Amino acid sequence: CVLTQYTNIKLTSQSILNGFNSTQWQARLEVISDEPLVVIDGAHNENAAKSLVRTMNDFLPRGKVNIIFGVMQRKNYISMAKELKNIAKGIYTVSIDDEKSMDAVELAEELNEENIKAVNIGDLMTTYTALKEDEDTPILICGSLYLAGMAKKLLSH
């Protein structure tokens, strides 16, 4: 390792492995509740959505999730939603507290026009409160790092 060649820092393979094992990446498959299972992921583009779907399929191989989905206007949210619908029991749109956010009602309408069933039932807290009543279905909150931050602030205990 270059770091050990030019400094007095001693790194072992074990210390590097320990570092990787203890690293936490906020808003990347971050579990904020166990009952019901609630996961926040900042996936905000098509490739990230594909990766998220693969990981969720590994994590919950036979299960479907209720997705709370909010995006920024300039993102390719149709392609993201096309990926996410593969793991969705339902897609519930929310607006993000930012002027560049896609309006939740418009987002649901556009997704439905693309044959991606989506509904808006209110803001993030209203949607979360309604969905958590179905304790058997995990909730995935994704579509934007802004939404992930909002969710962490509102929903973390």
Beta strands, then each sheet from edge to edge (+ up, - down):
strand 1: 30-34
strand 2: 37-40
strand 3: 65-69
strand 4: 88-93
strand 5: 118-119
strand 6: 139-142
sheet 1: 1+ 2- 6- 3- 4- 5-
end
